[in-house]
C-alpha cells in the first residue's frame, strides 16, 4: 500500500486466473469528472474491514461512461421488475 497526494492510501490488487473477479457488493457508487475522464468510485461491503470497506476507482472516457450508464439503467429496471 502506498500514499497519494493528500494522504489518501492506494492499494494495488493483482488478479490471477480467468475473469470475472468478484469484488463483492457495492453499498455506494459515485461518479465525477477527472480531467477529460469520468471516474466511478465504488464503496464495497466488507465485514472484515469495518467501519469502511474497500474502495474501487475506475476511470473511463465519456463514451464508455455513457454506454455503462445505459446498461446500468436497463439492468436496474430488470432487477426491479416483478418476477
N, C-alpha and C positions, 0 to 999 in steps of 0.2 A: 504494500500500500504506500502511496506517496501523497505529498501535499501539493495543492494547487494554489494559485494566487488567491488571496482572501482567506486562506486557511482551510478550504474545503478539502476533503480527502478523496483520492481517486484510487479505485481498486480495479485491477485488470483481471478478467476471468478468461481462462483458456478452456475452450470446449473441445473434447475429444470424442470421436465416434460420429456416427451419422446424425444429421439434424432430423427433426427439430429438437431443440434443447428446452425443456420445460423449466421456466424460471419461477413458476408459481402464479398466484393470483394477484393482480394489481388492485390496491384499495384506493388509489388516487392516480389520476393521469392529468398532466398539464402539457400545454404546447405554447411556445413563444418563438420569436424570431431571433436568430443569432447571425449577424451579418446578412448574407443572402439566403440562408438556410432556415428551415423550421426545425426546432429541437423539441422532441417529445420526451417527457420525463415520466417514468412510471415508478410509483412507490409500491413496493411489493409487500404482501403479508409475509411475516416470518416470525413464528413463535419463539425461535431460539435467540433472536437478537433484539428483543423488545427493549426499549419502547419504540424504536424506529427500525423498520425493516430496510432491506437493501433498496437502493435507488438505481434505476437503469435509465441512461440517457442515450438517445439516438438522434443524430442529425440527418436531415434529408432535404432534397430540393423541394421547391414549391409544387412541382408537378407530382412528385411521389407523395407528398403530404396530401394533396387534393385527391389523388386516387385512393389513398388509405382512408381518408375521411368518408368517401363514398362507400367503400367496402364496410367500414365500421357502422355506418348508418344502416346499411342493408342487414348486416349481421345482428345488430341490436334489435331491429324490427322482427327478425326471425326468432331471436331468443325470447322476445316478449309475446310472440303470437301464442294463442291458446293451442294446447297440444291435443 
